Amino acid sequence: MAVDHFLSEKIWFDKYKYDDAERRYYEQMNGPVGGSSQQQENGASTILRDIARARENIQKSLAGSTNTTSPGPPGDQNDLLSRISHLEVENQNLRSVVADLQMAIFKLESRLNALEKSSTSHQPAAVPPTQKVEPFSVPSKKVELPSASPAKKAEPPAAEEDDDDDIDLFGSDDEEEDQEAAKVREERLRQYAEKKAKKPGLIAKSSILLDVKPWDDETDMAKMEECVRSIHMDGLVWGASKLVPVGYGIKKLQIQCVVEDDKVGTDILEEEITKFEDYVQSVDIAAFNKI
């Protein structure tokens, strides 16, 4: 019974064989584990070598920079000395040029000062012509005029004290002048009123839109419009027109006209249009506007 029980159980007794076979397969594919560790060690050693080389290169570069800062061979020193001497010569030349310019400026300033002094010394000689302008002392005579005018103005009060009738005479002259001004004003007002009366006044006009309806669809609309436009009245002007459908094939005539309100009325228009009984059934006012 026990043997039957073990036979019925699903147990893998040879699993270690398969594990060994799988391990050997992967070792053949990737190499043994010891080899990978050796490769890692080799990689680390190469990195250390690279670091050492980089340090050596850095030290060499630093040593080279110190060598460049240190005095060079005698040939380089000679070049530097020649350049320095050349610069010193140029500096001396520039100093001499600056000194020459300063001397020239100093001379120019001295000349300008001399010219200014000479111009100031010649100015008094030009003064006598200006002093000869004595004939223009006439304003002193003009100043005497105000002193004389008060005396003349003082005379009218003396005359007024002597005769009081003169004041009335002056007053009468003022009254006559006022009357003449009033007459002139009235005449101007009259002329203005006449001109205003002659101007034509505004004529009141209106724009009317009429709807003229026929009897039926057999009515000759062209003939009806001709009859409507045949109406001539003073103050009546016909305008545009069009046919507007009403229904069942019937159309109405919509016509516009401008009339003077004092001469033509809407009642007269309706009476005149409805006289054409053969064509017109009725007339309505669709729009009425003052112009």
Residue pairs with C-beta under 8 A, 6 or more apart in sequence:
27 33
30 36
71 77
159 166
160 166
160 167
203 260
203 262
204 260
204 261
204 262
204 290
205 258
205 259
205 260
205 261
205 290
205 291
206 258
206 259
206 261
206 288
206 289
206 290
206 291
207 256
207 257
207 258
207 287
207 288
207 289
207 290
207 291
208 256
208 257
208 258
208 259
208 266
208 269
208 285
208 287
208 288
209 254
209 255
209 256
209 285
209 286
209 287
209 288
210 254
210 255
210 256
210 257
210 269
210 273
210 283
210 284
210 285
210 286
211 244
211 252
211 253
211 254
211 283
211 284
211 285
211 286
212 224
212 228
212 252
212 253
212 254
212 255
212 273
212 280
212 283
213 246
213 252
213 253
213 280
213 281
213 282
213 283
213 284
214 221
214 224
214 250
214 251
214 252
214 253
214 279
214 280
214 281
215 279
215 281
216 250
217 248
217 249
217 250
217 251
219 279
220 279
221 243
221 251
221 253
223 279
224 253
224 276
224 279
224 280
225 241
225 253
225 255
227 276
227 279
227 280
228 238
228 253
228 255
228 273
228 276
228 280
229 238
229 255
231 269
231 272
231 273
233 263
233 264
233 268
233 272
234 260
234 263
234 264
235 259
235 260
235 262
235 263
235 264
236 257
236 258
236 259
236 260
236 263
236 264
236 269
237 257
237 258
237 259
238 255
238 256
238 257
239 255
239 256
239 257
239 258
240 255
240 256
241 253
241 254
241 255
241 256
242 254
243 251
243 252
243 253
243 254
244 251
244 252
244 253
244 254
245 251
246 252
254 286
257 269
258 291
259 265
259 269
266 285
266 288
269 283
270 283
273 280
273 283
274 280
274 282
274 283
